[in-house]
Amino acid sequence: MALGVVDMGAYEIPCLAGIHGDIEASGIVDVGDVLCGLGGFTDAAACPTADIALAGGDGFIDVSDILAVLFAYGGPPVCADACDG
């Protein structure tokens, strides 16, 4: 520990709009979200909430949505509403 530096621990900002990539609204981005996104890619009626790319969706479930959920699955949780956390 450096002089004058105190570790205050982690601080998490709550995201009121949910977690980006959490297509199934389970509170975490998991394999179910990835599978739902892939299902929505082949049949939009199978997973209509998979349109997550471009903040609020662009009206299509396409490769950008699949990549968005894969990046969310592989990385730390990100606020869905760009809450600047």
C-alpha positions as CSV (number, residue, x, y, z in Angstrom):
1,M,0.0,0.0,0.0
2,A,1.4,3.4,-1.0
3,L,1.6,6.2,1.5
4,G,-1.6,8.3,1.7
5,V,-3.7,5.8,-0.4
6,V,-6.5,3.9,1.3
7,D,-8.3,1.1,-0.4
8,M,-12.0,1.7,0.2
9,G,-13.1,-1.5,-1.7
10,A,-15.3,-1.9,-4.7
11,Y,-18.1,0.5,-5.4
12,E,-21.0,-0.7,-7.7
13,I,-23.4,1.7,-9.2
14,P,-26.9,0.1,-9.4
15,C,-28.4,0.0,-12.9
16,L,-32.1,0.8,-12.7
17,A,-32.7,-0.3,-16.3
18,G,-31.0,-3.7,-16.0
19,I,-27.9,-5.2,-17.3
20,H,-27.0,-4.8,-21.0
21,G,-27.1,-8.2,-22.7
22,D,-29.5,-9.7,-20.1
23,I,-32.1,-10.6,-22.7
24,E,-34.1,-12.9,-20.5
25,A,-34.1,-10.4,-17.6
26,S,-32.7,-12.8,-15.1
27,G,-30.3,-10.3,-13.5
28,I,-27.2,-11.7,-15.1
29,V,-25.9,-12.3,-18.6
30,D,-25.6,-16.1,-19.0
31,V,-25.8,-18.9,-21.6
32,G,-29.6,-18.6,-21.6
33,D,-29.2,-15.0,-23.0
34,V,-26.8,-16.1,-25.7
35,L,-29.1,-19.0,-26.7
36,C,-32.1,-16.7,-26.7
37,G,-30.2,-14.2,-28.9
38,L,-29.2,-16.9,-31.4
39,G,-32.8,-18.1,-31.4
40,G,-34.0,-14.6,-32.1
41,F,-31.6,-14.4,-34.9
42,T,-33.2,-17.3,-36.7
43,D,-36.8,-16.5,-35.6
44,A,-37.5,-13.1,-34.2
45,A,-40.7,-14.3,-32.5
46,A,-38.6,-16.8,-30.5
47,C,-36.8,-14.1,-28.6
48,P,-38.2,-10.6,-29.5
49,T,-36.1,-9.0,-26.7
50,A,-32.8,-9.9,-28.5
51,D,-32.7,-6.6,-30.4
52,I,-30.2,-4.9,-28.1
53,A,-27.6,-3.3,-30.3
54,L,-27.7,0.4,-30.9
55,A,-29.3,1.5,-27.6
56,G,-32.9,0.4,-27.7
57,G,-32.5,-1.7,-30.8
58,D,-32.7,-1.0,-34.5
59,G,-35.7,-3.1,-35.3
60,F,-33.7,-6.1,-36.5
61,I,-32.1,-9.0,-34.7
62,D,-28.8,-9.3,-36.6
63,V,-25.1,-10.0,-36.1
64,S,-24.6,-6.8,-34.1
65,D,-27.1,-8.0,-31.5
66,I,-25.4,-11.4,-31.3
67,L,-22.0,-9.7,-30.9
68,A,-23.5,-7.4,-28.2
69,V,-24.8,-10.3,-26.1
70,L,-21.5,-12.2,-26.5
71,F,-19.5,-9.2,-25.4
72,A,-21.8,-8.7,-22.5
73,Y,-21.5,-12.4,-21.6
74,G,-17.7,-12.3,-21.7
75,G,-17.2,-9.0,-19.8
76,P,-18.2,-7.1,-16.7
77,P,-21.9,-6.0,-16.4
78,V,-22.7,-2.8,-18.1
79,C,-25.7,-0.6,-17.4
80,A,-28.3,-0.9,-20.1
81,D,-29.3,2.7,-19.9
82,A,-25.7,4.2,-20.2
83,C,-25.9,5.4,-16.6
84,D,-22.3,6.5,-16.8
85,G,-21.1,3.9,-14.3
